[in-house]
């Protein structure tokens, strides 16, 4: 279900840097974080999402998250925009 929602989202940003910027700008509706991502990579994103009350959904695999976004590489975080 979560991967399908990511795949169907029209407006999204992929990757931790872009997701962090979108969170700072207040334009994120939902955050998807891969459980197998390195904590050092995602902790700032997760902390900011919590601070801004953005729902965070954990998914199993970076590889599957990247594939759901239509890219050939893994993705640690994906933000669905408002």
N, C-alpha and C positions, 0 to 999 in steps of 0.2 A: 504494500500500500504506500509506504513512504517514498520508495523509489519512483513509483508511478506519479505521485504528486509532484515530485521534483521534475520528472520528465515532462509533465503537462504544463508546468508553470511557464507563463509567457515572459515574465520579467524576473530574472535571477542574477545573482553574482556568484562566481565560483572562486574559491581560494581564500585563504585567511586574510591576506592584505586587503583585498577588495571587500570582503565581508566586514572586516573591522571598520573600514571607512564608511560603508553603508550603515552600520550600527551607529557610528558617531553622528551621521547625518539624520538618523531617526527614520529611515525609510524601509526598515526590515519588518516584515510581517511574521515570518517564521524562520528559524535557524535549524539547519540539519548538520549534525556532526557525526563523523565516522568514529565508531568505537575503537577501531584499530589505529587511529591517528596518534602520533606522539603527543603526549600531554604538553610538552614544552611548546609545541606548535600551536595548539588550540586554546590554551588556558586563558589568554587575554580575550579572545573572542567569546568564550563561554562566560567569563566573568562580566564582560560588558553587556552581553545579552541578558544575564540575570539582573544586572543593575537597571537595565532599561525595560524590564518585564516583557522580554520577547520570548515566546514559547520556543523551547529547544527540544528537538526530536533527535534521539540517537538512532543511528543506523549501523548495521554490522560492518560494512566494508567500504574502504576508500575507493577500491577498484570499481565496485558496483555503483557507488555514488557518482564517480566520474563518468561512467557509462550512461547513467540516467541523465546526465547533463549533455550527453552527446559529444564527449571529448574522449580521446584515446589514452589519457593519463588519469591517475588517481586524483581524488579530491578529498581533502580533509574536512572542509566546510563548504556549505552552500547556503546562501540566504535567498529566500523568496521575498521579493519586494512588494510593497503596498501598491 
